[in-house]
Amino acid sequence: MTSSPTPDALLGPADVRELAAALGVRPTKQRGQNFVIDANTVRRIVRTAEVRPDDVVVEVGPGLGSLTLALLEAADRVTAVEIDDVLAGALPATIAARMPRRAERFALVHSDAMQVTGLPGPAPTALVANLPYNVAVPVLLHMLETFPSIERTLVMVQSEVADRLAAGPGSKVYGVPSVKANWYAHVKRAGAIGRNVFWPAPNVDSGLVSLVRRTEPIATTATRREVFAVVDAAFAQRRKTLRAALAGWAGSAALAEAALVAAGVSPQARGEALTVEEFARIAEHKSPEEPSGEPSGKPSGEPSEEPSL
């Protein structure tokens, strides 16, 4: 059970600036650092994430600890993954000073989140994070793939990225992030966050995205990598019909058409119209070679996939 936090346990604007000054920290655009300075906002994020007293939460990019402290108020355990040397070194002391009775429930992993393959303690049940704008999608997909025990996710990302993640087929912003996120979870927008709750204030708006893990995985005989290769190829040339866009992936336009027809998808359709299930069916029907038994002689054109996505 969580213990009652002290009224001033969370970080306010003055606390954040004082901590940053003491550490000599200046937020960098390179790592997309924008620190949340509003206690009401982090508590709202925790409520929206529906963090429960028995949850083991993993947080990526905790920064100075604003959201971390709010998560510790509500969850059983929190593990934070931080790449920045100075921030990683300071965070345990911040937790111990501001929430001493919960400090033993906190763990820090000093690492690049894209390189994390394991976490200390019990398996995480939830992911809650203010993700740096420049790596939000790769990090999110990596964590969902690497930790299948994560049932619920709430991430704060750039508003435009939030729209893309939550978009459905037929939307103008539906694309690779939309399909890949939907492979793992049911995705929806969960709110908007103003610019004035950050320091420094970003020049873009932020949005919350909720992802609830599918209780049953997509029914397909194709592997995740095979399905994602089709998705990458379809959207690499999104204005082309799938017959043309998937020619490199399949080996030729004729083989692409054969796979599409076998999957029950129109060769004249475009990737933005397809569900993740339809992409999976296409992947199932990829032919390994030309009908003659000879390789096509053309480069496969299969897009290289981002590591662990």
C-alpha positions, -999 to 999 in steps of 0.1 A, spaced: 0 0 0 11 35 -7 19 58 23 5 93 25 28 117 8 37 150 24 19 180 10 50 194 -6 64 161 -19 59 170 -56 80 194 -75 67 229 -83 83 255 -106 107 269 -80 117 234 -70 125 223 -106 146 254 -112 164 251 -79 172 214 -86 184 222 -121 206 251 -109 221 230 -82 230 203 -107 241 227 -134 215 212 -157 203 231 -187 176 213 -207 189 203 -241 170 202 -274 192 173 -285 175 150 -259 142 167 -262 142 177 -226 113 198 -213 107 194 -176 71 194 -162 69 220 -135 32 217 -125 22 192 -98 -15 192 -109 -4 181 -143 16 151 -131 -12 140 -108 -36 143 -137 -13 121 -158 -13 95 -131 -51 96 -128 -55 93 -165 -31 64 -166 -53 47 -140 -23 37 -119 -33 13 -92 -18 5 -58 -5 -29 -70 11 -15 -103 47 -18 -111 53 13 -133 82 19 -156 89 55 -165 112 66 -194 130 99 -192 122 109 -156 143 140 -157 143 158 -124 116 135 -110 83 155 -113 63 126 -127 83 100 -108 72 114 -74 35 115 -85 38 79 -97 53 68 -64 22 83 -46 0 59 -65 19 28 -76 35 -1 -57 68 3 -74 84 27 -99 114 20 -121 128 49 -140 150 47 -171 173 77 -176 201 82 -201 215 115 -188 244 110 -164 237 140 -142 200 134 -140 204 97 -133 229 105 -106 206 130 -88 172 113 -90 176 88 -62 186 116 -38 156 136 -48 132 107 -42 148 100 -8 146 136 3 110 143 -8 94 109 -4 116 89 21 90 64 30 86 54 -6 123 55 -16 127 17 -12 100 13 -38 120 32 -64 147 18 -88 168 36 -113 182 22 -146 209 44 -160 206 35 -197 193 45 -231 157 32 -231 163 18 -266 190 -5 -252 170 -18 -222 161 -54 -224 154 -61 -187 144 -43 -155 151 -49 -118 124 -63 -96 89 -75 -106 78 -73 -142 63 -39 -151 25 -37 -155 23 -1 -167 43 24 -187 39 61 -179 62 86 -194 68 121 -207 87 110 -238 112 132 -255 97 143 -288 126 132 -310 125 95 -299 89 90 -287 77 65 -312 108 42 -313 110 42 -275 73 34 -271 74 5 -296 106 -9 -281 91 -9 -246 59 -26 -258 78 -52 -276 104 -59 -249 80 -60 -219 48 -79 -228 38 -77 -192 30 -40 -197 -8 -39 -198 -15 -2 -198 5 27 -212 0 64 -210 26 86 -228 28 124 -232 42 132 -266 41 160 -292 4 166 -302 11 157 -338 27 124 -327 -3 117 -305 -26 122 -334 -6 98 -356 -4 71 -329 -42 72 -323 -52 76 -360 -74 50 -377 -74 38 -413 -85 65 -437 -72 93 -416 -47 117 -433 -22 111 -405 -26 73 -403 7 58 -410 35 36 -397 33 46 -360 -5 41 -361 -3 5 -374 27 -6 -353 11 8 -321 -21 -10 -330 -3 -43 -334 3 -42 -296 -26 -23 -282 -59 -4 -285 -48 32 -289 -67 64 -282 -61 101 -275 -64 108 -238 -62 145 -235 -41 176 -243 -13 193 -223 -6 230 -225 29 245 -231 30 265 -199 34 234 -176 69 228 -190 103 244 -184 114 255 -209 81 259 -226 82 239 -259 71 255 -292 46 227 -298 16 214 -279 16 180 -262 -10 152 -261 -17 122 -240 -20 88 -256 -35 57 -239 -25 22 -251 -42 -8 -236 -25 -41 -245 -45 -65 -266 -57 -94 -245 -54 -115 -276 -26 -109 -302 -34 -103 -338 -43 -137 -353 -17 -144 -379 9 -169 -389 32 -141 -399 58 -128 -375 59 -92 -362 89 -85 -383 72 -98 -414 41 -77 -408 61 -46 -400 82 -50 -432 49 -48 -452 38 -17 -432 72 0 -438 71 -7 -475 34 4 -479 40 38 -463 75 44 -478 56 54 -510 22 61 -495 8 79 -526 13 48 -547 -11 19 -549 -1 -11 -529 7 -31 -561 34 -5 -568 44 3 -533 49 -34 -523 68 -44 -555 102 -41 -539 90 -60 -508 75 -88 -528 101 -90 -555 80 -76 -584 47 -58 -589 32 -91 -601 42 -109 -569 28 -80 -549 -5 -82 -567 -6 -120 -561 0 -115 -524 -26 -88 -522 -53 -107 -540 -46 -138 -519 -50 -116 -488 -83 -102 -500 -69 -67 -505 -74 -46 -536 -40 -41 -554 -53 -5 -561 -58 3 -525 -33 24 -505 -16 17 -472 -36 44 -454 -68 24 -459 -57 -9 -444 -61 -22 -408 -32 -40 -390 -51 -73 -396 -50 -67 -434 -13 -59 -433 -8 -92 -414 -28 -111 -441 -6 -96 -468 25 -107 -449 12 -142 -448 10 -145 -486 45 -132 -495 60 -156 -521 96 -165 -515 105 -167 -552 92 -162 -588 68 -189 -601 96 -202 -623 116 -211 -592 143 -186 -600 149 -155 -579 135 -124 -593 169 -108 -597 155 -75 -583 165 -62 -549 139 -71 -523 135 -35 -512 125 -47 -478 129 -18 -455 154 -21 -427 134 -21 -394 144 1 -365 160 -21 -338 135 -39 -316 105 -21 -330 
